[in-house]
Amino acid sequence: MVDIFQLRSVDLAMILKAAEAGLEAPKGQKVVVVCYGGLDHTRNVARFFRAQGFSAEGLPRKGLLGREEFEEDERRTLA
């Protein structure tokens, strides 16, 4: 059985950590947040920040790193 509260807690933790990093930056300085996690979690976090008015303006590939699709036997870790 999957605990939905636990799954969403991961998303919330990512959002809070990103907010903490942003608050530590000098006022007016641009901040880039890189979230490394599963596709579902990173999409949820990106959706949340876009809903708050943040964007990937000025970043290549709409601010996305990595890939969404892999071959079945292909590594999915950073090398």
All heavy atoms as a GROMACS GRO file, in nm:
protein
  616
    1MET      N    1   0.083  -0.116   0.000
    1MET     CA    2   0.000   0.000   0.000
    1MET      C    3   0.090   0.125   0.000
    1MET      O    4   0.189   0.130   0.070
    1MET     CB    5  -0.090   0.000   0.122
    1MET     CG    6  -0.186   0.116   0.115
    1MET     SD    7  -0.278   0.152   0.262
    1MET     CE    8  -0.398   0.035   0.283
    2VAL      N    9   0.052   0.226  -0.075
    2VAL     CA   10   0.129   0.350  -0.085
    2VAL      C   11   0.067   0.455   0.006
    2VAL      O   12  -0.053   0.476   0.005
    2VAL     CB   13   0.130   0.401  -0.231
    2VAL    CG1   14   0.199   0.535  -0.240
    2VAL    CG2   15   0.197   0.299  -0.321
    3ASP      N   16   0.150   0.518   0.085
    3ASP     CA   17   0.104   0.624   0.176
    3ASP      C   18   0.115   0.758   0.104
    3ASP      O   19   0.224   0.811   0.086
    3ASP     CB   20   0.192   0.623   0.302
    3ASP     CG   21   0.148   0.727   0.404
    3ASP    OD1   22   0.055   0.806   0.375
    3ASP    OD2   23   0.207   0.728   0.513
    4ILE      N   24   0.002   0.812   0.059
    4ILE     CA   25   0.001   0.937  -0.019
    4ILE      C   26   0.056   1.053   0.062
    4ILE      O   27   0.122   1.142   0.008
    4ILE     CB   28  -0.140   0.967  -0.074
    4ILE    CG1   29  -0.135   1.078  -0.179
    4ILE    CG2   30  -0.235   1.006   0.037
    4ILE    CD1   31  -0.066   1.040  -0.305
    5PHE      N   32   0.034   1.054   0.192
    5PHE     CA   33   0.088   1.162   0.276
    5PHE      C   34   0.241   1.161   0.270
    5PHE      O   35   0.304   1.265   0.257
    5PHE     CB   36   0.041   1.146   0.421
    5PHE     CG   37   0.101   1.249   0.512
    5PHE    CD1   38   0.053   1.380   0.513
    5PHE    CD2   39   0.207   1.217   0.596
    5PHE    CE1   40   0.109   1.476   0.596
    5PHE    CE2   41   0.263   1.313   0.679
    5PHE     CZ   42   0.214   1.441   0.678
    6GLN      N   43   0.300   1.043   0.276
    6GLN     CA   44   0.445   1.033   0.271
    6GLN      C   45   0.498   1.079   0.135
    6GLN      O   46   0.599   1.148   0.127
    6GLN     CB   47   0.489   0.890   0.299
    6GLN     CG   48   0.639   0.873   0.307
    6GLN     CD   49   0.679   0.731   0.339
    6GLN    OE1   50   0.599   0.639   0.327
    6GLN    NE2   51   0.802   0.713   0.382
    7LEU      N   52   0.429   1.042   0.027
    7LEU     CA   53   0.473   1.084  -0.106
    7LEU      C   54   0.469   1.236  -0.120
    7LEU      O   55   0.561   1.296  -0.175
    7LEU     CB   56   0.384   1.020  -0.214
    7LEU     CG   57   0.405   0.872  -0.237
    7LEU    CD1   58   0.304   0.820  -0.338
    7LEU    CD2   59   0.546   0.844  -0.285
    8ARG      N   60   0.364   1.300  -0.073
    8ARG     CA   61   0.353   1.445  -0.083
    8ARG      C   62   0.446   1.515   0.014
    8ARG      O   63   0.483   1.630  -0.006
    8ARG     CB   64   0.209   1.491  -0.064
    8ARG     CG   65   0.119   1.445  -0.175
    8ARG     CD   66   0.169   1.496  -0.310
    8ARG     NE   67   0.110   1.422  -0.418
    8ARG     CZ   68   0.177   1.367  -0.519
    8ARG    NH1   69   0.307   1.376  -0.525
    8ARG    NH2   70   0.115   1.302  -0.613
    9SER      N   71   0.487   1.448   0.121
    9SER     CA   72   0.583   1.506   0.215
    9SER      C   73   0.717   1.528   0.147
    9SER      O   74   0.787   1.624   0.178
    9SER     CB   75   0.600   1.415   0.337
    9SER     OG   76   0.481   1.408   0.410
   10VAL      N   77   0.753   1.440   0.055
   10VAL     CA   78   0.878   1.456  -0.021
   10VAL      C   79   0.870   1.584  -0.104
   10VAL      O   80   0.964   1.664  -0.106
   10VAL     CB   81   0.905   1.333  -0.112
   10VAL    CG1   82   1.020   1.359  -0.206
   10VAL    CG2   83   0.931   1.210  -0.026
   11ASP      N   84   0.757   1.605  -0.172
   11ASP     CA   85   0.738   1.726  -0.251
   11ASP      C   86   0.747   1.851  -0.163
   11ASP      O   87   0.814   1.948  -0.198
   11ASP     CB   88   0.603   1.725  -0.323
   11ASP     CG   89   0.588   1.608  -0.418
   11ASP    OD1   90   0.688   1.540  -0.447
   11ASP    OD2   91   0.475   1.583  -0.463
   12LEU      N   92   0.680   1.847  -0.050
   12LEU     CA   93   0.682   1.961   0.042
   12LEU      C   94   0.823   1.989   0.093
   12LEU      O   95   0.866   2.104   0.100
   12LEU     CB   96   0.588   1.936   0.159
   12LEU     CG   97   0.583   2.046   0.266
   12LEU    CD1   98   0.540   2.179   0.206
   12LEU    CD2   99   0.492   2.005   0.381
   13ALA      N  100   0.897   1.884   0.125
   13ALA     CA  101   1.035   1.902   0.173
   13ALA      C  102   1.121   1.968   0.065
   13ALA      O  103   1.203   2.056   0.094
   13ALA     CB  104   1.095   1.768   0.213
   14MET      N  105   1.102   1.929  -0.062
   14MET     CA  106   1.178   1.989  -0.171
   14MET      C  107   1.143   2.137  -0.185
   14MET      O  108   1.231   2.222  -0.206
   14MET     CB  109   1.150   1.915  -0.303
   14MET     CG  110   1.206   1.775  -0.307
   14MET     SD  111   1.151   1.680  -0.451
   14MET     CE  112   1.248   1.755  -0.582
   15ILE      N  113   1.015   2.169  -0.173
   15ILE     CA  114   0.970   2.309  -0.184
   15ILE      C  115   1.027   2.392  -0.070
   15ILE      O  116   1.078   2.503  -0.091
   15ILE     CB  117   0.816   2.315  -0.187
   15ILE    CG1  118   0.765   2.258  -0.319
   15ILE    CG2  119   0.766   2.457  -0.164
   15ILE    CD1  120   0.616   2.229  -0.321
   16LEU      N  121   1.021   2.341   0.052
   16LEU     CA  122   1.073   2.416   0.167
   16LEU      C  123   1.224   2.436   0.159
   16LEU      O  124   1.274   2.543   0.194
   16LEU     CB  125   1.034   2.345   0.297
   16LEU     CG  126   0.885   2.344   0.330
   16LEU    CD1  127   0.858   2.260   0.454
   16LEU    CD2  128   0.833   2.486   0.348
   17LYS      N  129   1.297   2.336   0.113
   17LYS     CA  130   1.443   2.349   0.100
   17LYS      C  131   1.477   2.452  -0.007
   17LYS      O  132   1.570   2.532   0.011
   17LYS     CB  133   1.505   2.213   0.067
   17LYS     CG  134   1.654   2.211   0.082
   17LYS     CD  135   1.692   2.234   0.227
   17LYS     CE  136   1.841   2.226   0.246
   17LYS     NZ  137   1.883   2.264   0.380
   18ALA      N  138   1.403   2.452  -0.118
   18ALA     CA  139   1.427   2.551  -0.224
   18ALA      C  140   1.395   2.692  -0.173
   18ALA      O  141   1.469   2.787  -0.201
   18ALA     CB  142   1.341   2.519  -0.346
   19ALA      N  143   1.288   2.705  -0.096
   19ALA     CA  144   1.253   2.835  -0.039
   19ALA      C  145   1.361   2.883   0.058
   19ALA      O  146   1.398   3.000   0.059
   19ALA     CB  147   1.119   2.826   0.032
   20GLU      N  148   1.414   2.792   0.136
   20GLU     CA  149   1.522   2.826   0.229
   20GLU      C  150   1.645   2.877   0.154
   20GLU      O  151   1.705   2.979   0.192
   20GLU     CB  152   1.559   2.703   0.312
   20GLU     CG  153   1.669   2.727   0.412
   20GLU     CD  154   1.706   2.601   0.488
   20GLU    OE1  155   1.703   2.490   0.430
   20GLU    OE2  156   1.736   2.614   0.608
   21ALA      N  157   1.679   2.811   0.044
   21ALA     CA  158   1.794   2.855  -0.036
   21ALA      C  159   1.768   2.994  -0.094
   21ALA      O  160   1.858   3.079  -0.097
   21ALA     CB  161   1.821   2.756  -0.149
   22GLY      N  162   1.647   3.018  -0.140
   22GLY     CA  163   1.613   3.148  -0.194
   22GLY      C  164   1.618   3.258  -0.090
   22GLY      O  165   1.663   3.370  -0.118
   23LEU      N  166   1.575   3.228   0.030
   23LEU     CA  167   1.578   3.327   0.137
   23LEU      C  168   1.720   3.362   0.182
   23LEU      O  169   1.743   3.471   0.233
   23LEU     CB  170   1.496   3.278   0.257
   23LEU     CG  171   1.345   3.275   0.235
   23LEU    CD1  172   1.275   3.205   0.351
   23LEU    CD2  173   1.290   3.417   0.219
   24GLU      N  174   1.813   3.269   0.163
   24GLU     CA  175   1.952   3.293   0.203
   24GLU      C  176   2.029   3.376   0.100
   24GLU      O  177   2.135   3.428   0.130
   24GLU     CB  178   2.023   3.161   0.227
   24GLU     CG  179   1.973   3.089   0.352
   24GLU     CD  180   2.038   2.954   0.374
   24GLU    OE1  181   2.126   2.916   0.294
   24GLU    OE2  182   2.001   2.887   0.471
   25ALA      N  183   1.975   3.388  -0.020
   25ALA     CA  184   2.042   3.466  -0.126
   25ALA      C  185   2.025   3.616  -0.096
   25ALA      O  186   1.925   3.658  -0.039
   25ALA     CB  187   1.981   3.434  -0.261
   26PRO      N  188   2.123   3.696  -0.135
   26PRO     CA  189   2.110   3.841  -0.119
   26PRO      C  190   1.986   3.894  -0.193
   26PRO      O  191   1.951   3.843  -0.299
   26PRO     CB  192   2.238   3.897  -0.181
   26PRO     CG  193   2.335   3.784  -0.177
   26PRO     CD  194   2.254   3.659  -0.193
   27LYS      N  195   1.923   3.994  -0.135
   27LYS     CA  196   1.802   4.050  -0.193
   27LYS      C  197   1.828   4.098  -0.337
   27LYS      O  198   1.928   4.165  -0.364
   27LYS     CB  199   1.754   4.168  -0.108
   27LYS     CG  200   1.619   4.220  -0.151
   27LYS     CD  201   1.566   4.323  -0.055
   27LYS     CE  202   1.428   4.367  -0.100
   27LYS     NZ  203   1.364   4.449  -0.001
   28GLY      N  204   1.739   4.060  -0.429
   28GLY     CA  205   1.749   4.101  -0.568
   28GLY      C  206   1.832   4.009  -0.655
   28GLY      O  207   1.832   4.022  -0.777
   29GLN      N  208   1.904   3.915  -0.594
   29GLN     CA  209   1.988   3.823  -0.671
   29GLN      C  210   1.901   3.710  -0.727
   29GLN      O  211   1.814   3.658  -0.659
   29GLN     CB  212   2.097   3.763  -0.584
   29GLN     CG  213   2.189   3.669  -0.658
   29GLN     CD  214   2.302   3.618  -0.568
   29GLN    OE1  215   2.323   3.669  -0.459
   29GLN    NE2  216   2.372   3.517  -0.613
   30LYS      N  217   1.927   3.673  -0.852
   30LYS     CA  218   1.856   3.561  -0.912
   30LYS      C  219   1.907   3.430  -0.853
   30LYS      O  220   2.025   3.416  -0.825
   30LYS     CB  221   1.873   3.560  -1.063
   30LYS     CG  222   1.805   3.678  -1.130
   30LYS     CD  223   1.819   3.670  -1.280
   30LYS     CE  224   1.748   3.789  -1.344
   30LYS     NZ  225   1.750   3.780  -1.490
   31VAL      N  226   1.815   3.336  -0.835
   31VAL     CA  227   1.848   3.207  -0.777
   31VAL      C  228   1.800   3.097  -0.871
   31VAL      O  229   1.688   3.101  -0.919
   31VAL     CB  230   1.781   3.189  -0.638
   31VAL    CG1  231   1.807   3.051  -0.581
   31VAL    CG2  232   1.827   3.297  -0.543
   32VAL      N  233   1.886   3.000  -0.897
   32VAL     CA  234   1.850   2.883  -0.976
   32VAL      C  235   1.841   2.765  -0.880
   32VAL      O  236   1.934   2.739  -0.804
   32VAL     CB  237   1.952   2.854  -1.086
   32VAL    CG1  238   1.920   2.724  -1.158
   32VAL    CG2  239   1.958   2.969  -1.185
   33VAL      N  240   1.729   2.695  -0.883
   33VAL     CA  241   1.709   2.579  -0.796
   33VAL      C  242   1.711   2.454  -0.883
   33VAL      O  243   1.636   2.445  -0.981
   33VAL     CB  244   1.575   2.589  -0.721
   33VAL    CG1  245   1.548   2.464  -0.640
   33VAL    CG2  246   1.572   2.712  -0.632
   34VAL      N  247   1.795   2.359  -0.848
   34VAL     CA  248   1.800   2.231  -0.919
   34VAL      C  249   1.745   2.125  -0.826
   34VAL      O  250   1.797   2.105  -0.717
   34VAL     CB  251   1.945   2.196  -0.962
   34VAL    CG1  252   1.948   2.059  -1.029
   34VAL    CG2  253   2.001   2.303  -1.054
   35CYS      N  254   1.639   2.060  -0.869
   35CYS     CA  255   1.577   1.953  -0.790
   35CYS      C  256   1.610   1.820  -0.855
   35CYS      O  257   1.577   1.798  -0.971
   35CYS     CB  258   1.426   1.971  -0.786
   35CYS     SG  259   1.372   2.119  -0.703
   36TYR      N  260   1.677   1.734  -0.781
   36TYR     CA  261   1.712   1.601  -0.831
   36TYR      C  262   1.624   1.502  -0.759
   36TYR      O  263   1.633   1.482  -0.638
   36TYR     CB  264   1.860   1.571  -0.805
   36TYR     CG  265   1.902   1.435  -0.852
   36TYR    CD1  266   1.917   1.409  -0.988
   36TYR    CD2  267   1.924   1.333  -0.762
   36TYR    CE1  268   1.955   1.284  -1.032
   36TYR    CE2  269   1.962   1.208  -0.805
   36TYR     CZ  270   1.976   1.183  -0.940
   36TYR     OH  271   2.013   1.059  -0.984
   37GLY      N  272   1.532   1.444  -0.832
   37GLY     CA  273   1.441   1.347  -0.772
   37GLY      C  274   1.366   1.273  -0.881
   37GLY      O  275   1.394   1.290  -1.000
   38GLY      N  276   1.272   1.196  -0.840
   38GLY     CA  277   1.190   1.124  -0.936
   38GLY      C  278   1.108   1.221  -1.020
   38GLY      O  279   1.080   1.334  -0.979
   39LEU      N  280   1.068   1.176  -1.137
   39LEU     CA  281   0.996   1.261  -1.231
   39LEU      C  282   0.867   1.316  -1.171
   39LEU      O  283   0.836   1.435  -1.186
   39LEU     CB  284   0.966   1.183  -1.360
   39LEU     CG  285   0.901   1.261  -1.473
   39LEU    CD1  286   0.989   1.378  -1.515
   39LEU    CD2  287   0.876   1.169  -1.591
   40ASP      N  288   0.792   1.234  -1.101
   40ASP     CA  289   0.667   1.280  -1.042
   40ASP      C  290   0.691   1.392  -0.941
   40ASP      O  291   0.622   1.494  -0.941
   40ASP     CB  292   0.594   1.164  -0.976
   40ASP     CG  293   0.457   1.203  -0.922
   40ASP    OD1  294   0.380   1.264  -0.999
   40ASP    OD2  295   0.428   1.173  -0.805
   41HIS      N  296   0.792   1.375  -0.855
   41HIS     CA  297   0.821   1.475  -0.753
   41HIS      C  298   0.871   1.605  -0.816
   41HIS      O  299   0.827   1.714  -0.778
   41HIS     CB  300   0.926   1.423  -0.654
   41HIS     CG  301   0.878   1.306  -0.574
   41HIS    ND1  302   0.770   1.313  -0.489
   41HIS    CD2  303   0.923   1.179  -0.567
   41HIS    CE1  304   0.750   1.196  -0.433
   41HIS    NE2  305   0.842   1.113  -0.479
   42THR      N  306   0.963   1.596  -0.911
   42THR     CA  307   1.018   1.718  -0.970
   42THR      C  308   0.912   1.793  -1.050
   42THR      O  309   0.909   1.915  -1.051
   42THR     CB  310   1.141   1.688  -1.056
   42THR    OG1  311   1.110   1.588  -1.152
   42THR    CG2  312   1.258   1.642  -0.971
   43ARG      N  313   0.823   1.720  -1.117
   43ARG     CA  314   0.713   1.787  -1.188
   43ARG      C  315   0.621   1.860  -1.092
   43ARG      O  316   0.578   1.972  -1.118
   43ARG     CB  317   0.631   1.685  -1.268
   43ARG     CG  318   0.692   1.650  -1.398
   43ARG     CD  319   0.599   1.559  -1.475
   43ARG     NE  320   0.655   1.525  -1.604
   43ARG     CZ  321   0.612   1.426  -1.680
   43ARG    NH1  322   0.512   1.351  -1.639
   43ARG    NH2  323   0.669   1.403  -1.796
   44ASN      N  324   0.589   1.797  -0.979
   44ASN     CA  325   0.503   1.862  -0.880
   44ASN      C  326   0.567   1.989  -0.824
   44ASN      O  327   0.500   2.091  -0.808
   44ASN     CB  328   0.470   1.766  -0.765
   44ASN     CG  329   0.371   1.660  -0.805
   44ASN    OD1  330   0.291   1.678  -0.897
   44ASN    ND2  331   0.376   1.547  -0.736
   45VAL      N  332   0.695   1.983  -0.795
   45VAL     CA  333   0.765   2.100  -0.741
   45VAL      C  334   0.770   2.211  -0.846
   45VAL      O  335   0.743   2.327  -0.816
   45VAL     CB  336   0.906   2.061  -0.692
   45VAL    CG1  337   0.988   2.184  -0.657
   45VAL    CG2  338   0.896   1.967  -0.573
   46ALA      N  339   0.802   2.176  -0.970
   46ALA     CA  340   0.805   2.276  -1.077
   46ALA      C  341   0.667   2.338  -1.097
   46ALA      O  342   0.654   2.461  -1.113
   46ALA     CB  343   0.854   2.213  -1.207
   47ARG      N  344   0.563   2.256  -1.095
   47ARG     CA  345   0.426   2.306  -1.109
   47ARG      C  346   0.393   2.404  -0.996
   47ARG      O  347   0.333   2.509  -1.018
   47ARG     CB  348   0.329   2.189  -1.110
   47ARG     CG  349   0.187   2.226  -1.144
   47ARG     CD  350   0.093   2.106  -1.150
   47ARG     NE  351   0.144   2.002  -1.238
   47ARG     CZ  352   0.169   1.876  -1.200
   47ARG    NH1  353   0.149   1.838  -1.075
   47ARG    NH2  354   0.215   1.788  -1.286
   48PHE      N  355   0.433   2.370  -0.875
   48PHE     CA  356   0.408   2.458  -0.761
   48PHE      C  357   0.475   2.594  -0.781
   48PHE      O  358   0.412   2.699  -0.765
   48PHE     CB  359   0.459   2.394  -0.631
   48PHE     CG  360   0.458   2.489  -0.515
   48PHE    CD1  361   0.341   2.511  -0.445
   48PHE    CD2  362   0.572   2.558  -0.478
   48PHE    CE1  363   0.338   2.601  -0.338
   48PHE    CE2  364   0.571   2.648  -0.372
   48PHE     CZ  365   0.453   2.669  -0.302
   49PHE      N  366   0.603   2.593  -0.816
   49PHE     CA  367   0.674   2.721  -0.832
   49PHE      C  368   0.622   2.802  -0.949
   49PHE      O  369   0.614   2.925  -0.940
   49PHE     CB  370   0.826   2.698  -0.841
   49PHE     CG  371   0.889   2.676  -0.706
   49PHE    CD1  372   0.941   2.553  -0.671
   49PHE    CD2  373   0.893   2.778  -0.614
   49PHE    CE1  374   0.998   2.534  -0.546
   49PHE    CE2  375   0.949   2.760  -0.488
   49PHE     CZ  376   1.001   2.637  -0.454
   50ARG      N  377   0.584   2.737  -1.058
   50ARG     CA  378   0.524   2.811  -1.170
   50ARG      C  379   0.393   2.876  -1.126
   50ARG      O  380   0.363   2.989  -1.164
   50ARG     CB  381   0.503   2.720  -1.290
   50ARG     CG  382   0.629   2.700  -1.371
   50ARG     CD  383   0.599   2.639  -1.507
   50ARG     NE  384   0.538   2.508  -1.499
   50ARG     CZ  385   0.605   2.393  -1.490
   50ARG    NH1  386   0.737   2.394  -1.490
   50ARG    NH2  387   0.542   2.278  -1.484
   51ALA      N  388   0.315   2.808  -1.045
   51ALA     CA  389   0.189   2.864  -0.995
   51ALA      C  390   0.213   2.985  -0.905
   51ALA      O  391   0.125   3.070  -0.890
   51ALA     CB  392   0.110   2.756  -0.919
   52GLN      N  393   0.334   2.994  -0.847
   52GLN     CA  394   0.368   3.108  -0.761
   52GLN      C  395   0.428   3.223  -0.840
   52GLN      O  396   0.467   3.324  -0.784
   52GLN     CB  397   0.466   3.064  -0.652
   52GLN     CG  398   0.421   2.948  -0.568
   52GLN     CD  399   0.282   2.965  -0.512
   52GLN    OE1  400   0.250   3.066  -0.452
   52GLN    NE2  401   0.196   2.866  -0.533
   53GLY      N  402   0.439   3.206  -0.974
   53GLY     CA  403   0.490   3.314  -1.058
   53GLY      C  404   0.635   3.300  -1.100
   53GLY      O  405   0.689   3.388  -1.168
   54PHE      N  406   0.701   3.193  -1.061
   54PHE     CA  407   0.840   3.171  -1.102
   54PHE      C  408   0.842   3.115  -1.244
   54PHE      O  409   0.745   3.056  -1.290
   54PHE     CB  410   0.911   3.075  -1.006
   54PHE     CG  411   0.929   3.132  -0.868
   54PHE    CD1  412   0.832   3.114  -0.771
   54PHE    CD2  413   1.042   3.204  -0.837
   54PHE    CE1  414   0.848   3.167  -0.644
   54PHE    CE2  415   1.059   3.258  -0.710
   54PHE     CZ  416   0.961   3.239  -0.614
   55SER      N  417   0.955   3.133  -1.312
   55SER     CA  418   0.965   3.082  -1.449
   55SER      C  419   1.108   3.037  -1.478
   55SER      O  420   1.199   3.061  -1.400
   55SER     CB  421   0.924   3.189  -1.549
   55SER     OG  422   1.025   3.287  -1.562
   56ALA      N  423   1.123   2.976  -1.594
   56ALA     CA  424   1.255   2.933  -1.642
   56ALA      C  425   1.306   3.031  -1.747
   56ALA      O  426   1.394   2.996  -1.825
   56ALA     CB  427   1.246   2.792  -1.698
   57GLU      N  428   1.254   3.151  -1.746
   57GLU     CA  429   1.293   3.251  -1.844
   57GLU      C  430   1.444   3.272  -1.843
   57GLU      O  431   1.505   3.288  -1.737
   57GLU     CB  432   1.224   3.384  -1.816
   57GLU     CG  433   1.253   3.491  -1.917
   57GLU     CD  434   1.179   3.621  -1.885
   57GLU    OE1  435   1.074   3.616  -1.820
   57GLU    OE2  436   1.229   3.725  -1.925
   58GLY      N  437   1.504   3.266  -1.962
   58GLY     CA  438   1.647   3.287  -1.975
   58GLY      C  439   1.731   3.162  -1.960
   58GLY      O  440   1.852   3.166  -1.975
   59LEU      N  441   1.667   3.050  -1.927
   59LEU     CA  442   1.740   2.924  -1.911
   59LEU      C  443   1.721   2.837  -2.035
   59LEU      O  444   1.613   2.836  -2.094
   59LEU     CB  445   1.691   2.848  -1.788
   59LEU     CG  446   1.712   2.916  -1.653
   59LEU    CD1  447   1.646   2.836  -1.543
   59LEU    CD2  448   1.860   2.932  -1.625
   60PRO      N  449   1.824   2.763  -2.074
   60PRO     CA  450   1.808   2.673  -2.189
   60PRO      C  451   1.712   2.558  -2.156
   60PRO      O  452   1.696   2.520  -2.038
   60PRO     CB  453   1.949   2.621  -2.214
   60PRO     CG  454   2.023   2.643  -2.087
   60PRO     CD  455   1.957   2.758  -2.017
   61ARG      N  456   1.650   2.503  -2.258
   61ARG     CA  457   1.561   2.387  -2.246
   61ARG      C  458   1.452   2.408  -2.142
   61ARG      O  459   1.417   2.315  -2.068
   61ARG     CB  460   1.640   2.261  -2.214
   61ARG     CG  461   1.739   2.222  -2.321
   61ARG     CD  462   1.804   2.087  -2.295
   61ARG     NE  463   1.702   1.985  -2.285
   61ARG     CZ  464   1.706   1.883  -2.200
   61ARG    NH1  465   1.806   1.872  -2.115
   61ARG    NH2  466   1.611   1.793  -2.198
   62LYS      N  467   1.401   2.530  -2.133
   62LYS     CA  468   1.295   2.564  -2.037
   62LYS      C  469   1.335   2.531  -1.893
   62LYS      O  470   1.252   2.503  -1.807
   62LYS     CB  471   1.165   2.492  -2.073
   62LYS     CG  472   1.112   2.531  -2.209
   62LYS     CD  473   0.984   2.459  -2.239
   62LYS     CE  474   0.934   2.494  -2.378
   62LYS     NZ  475   0.814   2.423  -2.415
   63GLY      N  476   1.465   2.533  -1.867
   63GLY     CA  477   1.515   2.508  -1.732
   63GLY      C  478   1.522   2.362  -1.693
   63GLY      O  479   1.549   2.331  -1.578
   64LEU      N  480   1.500   2.272  -1.786
   64LEU     CA  481   1.499   2.129  -1.753
   64LEU      C  482   1.635   2.066  -1.778
   64LEU      O  483   1.701   2.094  -1.877
   64LEU     CB  484   1.394   2.056  -1.837
   64LEU     CG  485   1.250   2.103  -1.815
   64LEU    CD1  486   1.156   2.030  -1.910
   64LEU    CD2  487   1.207   2.085  -1.672
   65LEU      N  488   1.676   1.980  -1.686
   65LEU     CA  489   1.800   1.903  -1.699
   65LEU      C  490   1.763   1.756  -1.714
   65LEU      O  491   1.660   1.712  -1.667
   65LEU     CB  492   1.887   1.919  -1.574
   65LEU     CG  493   1.929   2.060  -1.538
   65LEU    CD1  494   1.994   2.060  -1.400
   65LEU    CD2  495   2.023   2.114  -1.642
   66GLY      N  496   1.849   1.680  -1.776
   66GLY     CA  497   1.826   1.536  -1.785
   66GLY      C  498   1.724   1.500  -1.890
   66GLY      O  499   1.693   1.578  -1.980
   67ARG      N  500   1.669   1.381  -1.875
   67ARG     CA  501   1.572   1.328  -1.971
   67ARG      C  502   1.453   1.269  -1.898
   67ARG      O  503   1.461   1.237  -1.780
   67ARG     CB  504   1.638   1.219  -2.056
   67ARG     CG  505   1.759   1.265  -2.128
   67ARG     CD  506   1.820   1.162  -2.221
   67ARG     NE  507   1.788   1.024  -2.189
   67ARG     CZ  508   1.873   0.924  -2.200
   67ARG    NH1  509   1.996   0.947  -2.238
   67ARG    NH2  510   1.839   0.802  -2.174
   68GLU      N  511   1.345   1.253  -1.972
   68GLU     CA  512   1.226   1.191  -1.914
   68GLU      C  513   1.212   1.045  -1.950
   68GLU      O  514   1.146   0.969  -1.881
   68GLU     CB  515   1.101   1.266  -1.960
   68GLU     CG  516   1.093   1.407  -1.906
   68GLU     CD  517   0.965   1.476  -1.945
   68GLU    OE1  518   0.870   1.409  -1.987
   68GLU    OE2  519   0.960   1.599  -1.931
   69GLU      N  520   1.273   1.004  -2.061
   69GLU     CA  521   1.258   0.865  -2.106
   69GLU      C  522   1.394   0.797  -2.118
   69GLU      O  523   1.490   0.858  -2.162
   69GLU     CB  524   1.186   0.863  -2.240
   69GLU     CG  525   1.044   0.915  -2.231
   69GLU     CD  526   0.972   0.907  -2.364
   69GLU    OE1  527   1.014   0.828  -2.450
   69GLU    OE2  528   0.873   0.980  -2.380
   70PHE      N  529   1.397   0.672  -2.078
   70PHE     CA  530   1.518   0.591  -2.082
   70PHE      C  531   1.486   0.455  -2.140
   70PHE      O  532   1.373   0.407  -2.130
   70PHE     CB  533   1.574   0.570  -1.940
   70PHE     CG  534   1.623   0.697  -1.874
   70PHE    CD1  535   1.535   0.779  -1.805
   70PHE    CD2  536   1.756   0.732  -1.880
   70PHE    CE1  537   1.580   0.894  -1.744
   70PHE    CE2  538   1.802   0.847  -1.819
   70PHE     CZ  539   1.714   0.929  -1.751
   71GLU      N  540   1.587   0.391  -2.196
   71GLU     CA  541   1.572   0.251  -2.236
   71GLU      C  542   1.562   0.168  -2.109
   71GLU      O  543   1.609   0.207  -2.002
   71GLU     CB  544   1.693   0.206  -2.319
   71GLU     CG  545   1.709   0.281  -2.450
   71GLU     CD  546   1.592   0.258  -2.545
   71GLU    OE1  547   1.536   0.147  -2.545
   71GLU    OE2  548   1.559   0.353  -2.619
   72GLU      N  549   1.502   0.052  -2.119
   72GLU     CA  550   1.476  -0.031  -2.002
   72GLU      C  551   1.604  -0.067  -1.925
   72GLU      O  552   1.606  -0.067  -1.802
   72GLU     CB  553   1.405  -0.159  -2.044
   72GLU     CG  554   1.358  -0.242  -1.927
   72GLU     CD  555   1.273  -0.359  -1.969
   72GLU    OE1  556   1.191  -0.344  -2.061
   72GLU    OE2  557   1.291  -0.466  -1.910
   73ASP      N  558   1.715  -0.094  -1.996
   73ASP     CA  559   1.839  -0.135  -1.931
   73ASP      C  560   1.939  -0.021  -1.914
   73ASP      O  561   2.055  -0.044  -1.879
   73ASP     CB  562   1.903  -0.250  -2.009
   73ASP     CG  563   1.939  -0.210  -2.152
   73ASP    OD1  564   1.888  -0.107  -2.200
   73ASP    OD2  565   2.019  -0.282  -2.214
   74GLU      N  566   1.897   0.101  -1.936
   74GLU     CA  567   1.987   0.216  -1.930
   74GLU      C  568   1.998   0.272  -1.788
   74GLU      O  569   1.899   0.278  -1.715
   74GLU     CB  570   1.932   0.325  -2.024
   74GLU     CG  571   2.024   0.439  -2.047
   74GLU     CD  572   1.967   0.536  -2.152
   74GLU    OE1  573   1.855   0.517  -2.198
   74GLU    OE2  574   2.040   0.630  -2.183
   75ARG      N  575   2.120   0.316  -1.751
   75ARG     CA  576   2.142   0.378  -1.620
   75ARG      C  577   2.063   0.506  -1.608
   75ARG      O  578   2.049   0.581  -1.702
   75ARG     CB  579   2.289   0.410  -1.600
   75ARG     CG  580   2.377   0.292  -1.577
   75ARG     CD  581   2.520   0.330  -1.564
   75ARG     NE  582   2.537   0.433  -1.461
   75ARG     CZ  583   2.653   0.487  -1.429
   75ARG    NH1  584   2.762   0.450  -1.491
   75ARG    NH2  585   2.662   0.578  -1.336
   76ARG      N  586   2.015   0.535  -1.489
   76ARG     CA  587   1.939   0.657  -1.465
   76ARG      C  588   2.001   0.743  -1.356
   76ARG      O  589   1.936   0.826  -1.297
   76ARG     CB  590   1.796   0.621  -1.427
   76ARG     CG  591   1.729   0.550  -1.541
   76ARG     CD  592   1.595   0.502  -1.510
   76ARG     NE  593   1.548   0.428  -1.629
   76ARG     CZ  594   1.441   0.358  -1.632
   76ARG    NH1  595   1.365   0.349  -1.528
   76ARG    NH2  596   1.408   0.295  -1.742
   77THR      N  597   2.126   0.720  -1.329
   77THR     CA  598   2.195   0.796  -1.227
   77THR      C  599   2.288   0.898  -1.292
   77THR      O  600   2.322   0.887  -1.408
   77THR     CB  601   2.280   0.704  -1.137
   77THR    OG1  602   2.375   0.634  -1.218
   77THR    CG2  603   2.191   0.604  -1.063
   78LEU      N  604   2.328   0.996  -1.212
   78LEU     CA  605   2.424   1.094  -1.262
   78LEU      C  606   2.561   1.028  -1.266
   78LEU      O  607   2.599   0.956  -1.174
   78LEU     CB  608   2.429   1.216  -1.171
   78LEU     CG  609   2.302   1.299  -1.166
   78LEU    CD1  610   2.319   1.411  -1.062
   78LEU    CD2  611   2.271   1.359  -1.300
   79ALA      N  612   2.634   1.050  -1.372
   79ALA     CA  613   2.766   0.989  -1.382
   79ALA      C  614   2.872   1.097  -1.391
   79ALA      O  615   2.852   1.205  -1.431
   79ALA     CB  616   2.774   0.901  -1.505
   0.00000   0.00000   0.00000
